[in-house]
């Protein structure tokens, strides 16, 4: 094991469940938000180790984190229940690589569900201003090599770091959840949902209001299967992210809808549709310099952006659409791949900006050379109450553009194919 979790010795007086419920109260949980209920949580999980539902009834359950689910296990957080991560960093389990364990996780597992009408609270404010690198903050919900992951109904609040991070997972469905921070816009690295080297992912009906990207789709360098290492991968195993759909997501935080910048394993077949944002930034597709990889077959359709006045606290971060390959150098490319990134077949259709204070930067689509960005299309980019915006620009882009209204909001000229305004 490369992780050291909270070590507890649990004497179970109840038979291990084969398919039933394991309530925290039955294992001695106090649920007052003050007593440490970590032992009770571990005991309930152990009792349901052969499959069952760990039930969190109404109450406030303080834990040290390091909660790990196993195959065929559900974690039900019932109405009126809150599970909290301690604010005492010295109590959080530490992995053998020196990094904090995630608040809740599963590894090399099948059929994991987290659901209910309750709340998981990372009490992240103690981490948001903590003077450390982002790798030294605990992920909130982390899943590695999980087949069939379901998360629905719950409220996820105040994550210390990325909120939901599925990594090398297959068949993921996340829906009808809220992710929020208090306040929502001032803390970085509180991403909402970051699928990473995953396949067959559906994210829908999510309400996000934290301080970074609502969704960030990634395909980063991975450690050897089963390593459970977080950083410093000695044996990179590059895997692509494929077949991701995001629909009916609302973003009210600082960030928006992102693909990259960690993408050296390759990302393809992605659809964002019917999403809305009142946050600071819009759509961003990016690659890190000299890491190679590809992003292809991407569609953004029927997206609405509305920037109220208070969003411009971060005016220099506000944009509708940004595509580039200069995010910053982040290491070596995957084996067998060159250092240059490939962007291919991007479609932006029916994007509407309903309101913005004066001076909104619409953004840019920029590649280092003409071979890097092929088949980029804009079909419908409408501006309603948007005074004096800074027009969209392009460089080294092959593609087409129609339906910009008003047309002067785009100074984007594609290569080879004519620009047409209708």
Number of C-alpha atoms within 10 A of each C-alpha: 10 13 19 16 20 19 10 11 9 13 8 12 8 12 8 19 18 13 14 14 18 26 22 24 18 12 21 14 23 17 21 12 16 12 13 18 24 20 20 22 28 21 26 28 28 19 25 26 21 16 22 22 24 26 22 27 19 16 20 23 28 24 24 24 26 26 20 19 24 22 21 18 23 23 20 24 25 19 15 14 21 25 25 23 28 23 17 9 15 10 14 22 23 19 20 14 14 14 19 25 28 27 28 19 22 22 19 16 19 18 17 23 21 19 21 21 16 22 23 24 24 27 18 24 16 14 21 21 10 13 8 10 7 16 12 17 22 28 25 28 23 21 25 22 20 23 21 19 21 17 20 20 20 23 20 24 23 28 31 29 27 23 27 25 24 24 24 24 26 21 17 23 17 22 22 17 22 20 27 24 24 15 13 19 22 16 23 18 19 32 28 30 22 24 25 28 28 28 23 17 23 17 22 22 17 23 23 31 29 31 28 29 31 30 22 24 26 26 30 28 26 25 18 14 14 12 13 19 19 18 14 11 14 10 12 16 15 22 22 22 29 23 17 22 17 22 21 19 26 23 29 26 31 31 32 32 24 21 24 24 24 23 30 35 26 24 31 20 17 22 17 22 19 17 23 24 27 23 31 30 31 29 22 23 22 24 28 24 20 19 27 25 26 22 29 19 18 23 17 22 20 18 23 21 26 23 23 14 12 12 21 19 13 14 16 11 15 23 22 22 19 21 20 21 25 15 14 13 11 14 14 15 24 22 12 7 15 14 17 21 26 19 28 19 18 21 19 21 19 20 24 20 21 15 19 22 18 14 14 22 21 19 22 21 22 20 22 15 11 13 15 18 27 20 18 20 19 19 18 20 22 19 20 13 13 18 13 13 18 17 17 20 17 20 18 18 26 22 22 20 22 17 16 20 16 13 16 13 20 21 14 18 20 22 17 10 13 13 15 12 15 11
